[in-house]
Amino acid sequence: MEYKHNPPTLAELRGYRKPIKHSHKEVRMKFSTMEFLALKVMHGIGTTGFFLLLTIWTFGWLLWNLYAPIELRFDPAPAFVIWLIASNIIQLILLPLIMIGQNIEGKFAEQRAQNDFEINQKAEHEIEIVIAHLENQNELLLELAKKMDKM
């Protein structure tokens, strides 16, 4: 972009600008109910609270089945078969949900990258305009200096 003597005015420059978008809002507007659910579950699973809940549940299960009165134990040692089945079911449910959540987070990242690219383009355009203004001022100052020397 070259501006010889008439770089754009500030009003023209503002006219070139598009409003900055909020990428999360745009992407969220396109989500289905299942995607919202997957995202909520993924964010819940990825917390320390969820980790502690599973840890306490596992140790509680193991301790109950090792030390509770024999007639109250529902999965006595060394079997723990019910716990193995339950933990496998939890894994089978949570792993795909985590993967779906990561795909959704990927959509956010793509939109954010697109917005960053657009902002960088705007900044580059504005820098070019500032440089054109400076070159124009430089030319005018040189002309003034020449006129002053002739006087």
N, C-alpha and C positions, 0 to 999 in steps of 0.2 A: 504494500500500500504506500503510495507516494503522494504527498500533499505538497505541491510547489508553493503556492502563495495563499491558499485558502484552506487551512486545516478545518475540520468540522468544529462547530461551536459546541459549547457545553450542552446546550439544549439538544443539538443533533446527536451528541454522544449519548445522552440519556435516552433518546429515542431508540438507539440501537439495543439497549439493554432489555433482556427478557427477565421477568421476575425469577428470583431464586426459588427453587422448589424444595419442599421437604420430602426427601426420598422415602422415608419410612411410611409416611401417610399415604403416598401414592401407591406403594407396593401393598400395604395393608388393605387398601380399598378393593384390591383384586383377589383377596384371599377367600377361599371357601370356608365353611364352618369346620370342616375336618382339618384344614391347614391351621386355623386358629387353635383348635384343640391340640394338634400335634406340637405347635409352638409352646403352648402353655405347659404341656406335659414335659417337653424337653427342658424348659427353663426350671421346672420344679425338680426334675431328676438331677439336674446339674448343680444342686445345692448341697451344702454341708449338712443341712437338716435332713435331707433324704438319705444321705450316706449314714448319718448317725441312726436314723430310724431303722434302716436295714441291719446295721450292726447290732443295735440293741435287740431287735427282733430275733436275729440269728442266735446271739448268745442266750437270750431268754429261752428260745426253743431248745437249744442244746442243754442248758442247765436244768430246765424243767424235766426233760426226758432222761437226764442222768440222775438227778437228786430228788425228784418228787416221789411221793409214795408210789409204790409199784402199781397199785390198782388205778392211779390217776394218770399214769404215763400213757400217752396216746401214740408215741412213736419211739419205743425204747431202744437204747443203744444195743448193739452197734449199727442197727439198721438205718435209722433216720431217712427212710424211704420217702415219706410224705414231704419232708423238707427238701429233698433233692428234686422231687417232682415240682413242688411249688417254686423253687428257685429257678428251675428250667423254664417254667411257664412265665415267670417274671422276666427272664432274659428274652424269651421269644416275643414278648409283647413290647418290651422297652427298646430293644435294639432297632427294630424298624422305625419306631417313633423318633428315636434319636436321629436316625439317618434322614427322615423326612424333615425334622427340625433343622438339621444342618443344610439341607437343600433350600429351605425357606430363608435361612440366614444368608445363604449364597445369593438369593435374589436381592436381599437388602444390600449386600456388598456390591453387586453389579450395578444397582441403581445409584449407589453412592459414588462409585467410580465414574459413571456417566455424568453425574452432576459435577464432580471434580473436574472432569475433562471440559465441560461447558464453561465452568468458572475460569479455568486456565485459558481457554480461548478468549473469553471476555477480557481478561487481564492482559493478554498479549495484544489484543486490539487496542486497548486503552493506552498501553505503553507505546505502541506505534504512533498513536495520535499525539501523545505527550512529546515524543521525539520530533514529530513533524512540527509541532508548535515551537519547540526549542530551535529547530533548524530555521524556521520562518523568522523568529526573533533574532537569531544570529545574523541572517541575511539583512534584516532591517537595521540592525546595529552597525553592520559593516557599511551599509549605504550611508547611514548617518555619519559615521566616522570619515568616510570619503568626502562628504559634503562639508564637514567641519574643517578638514584639511584644505579644501579649496578656498575657504573664507579667509 
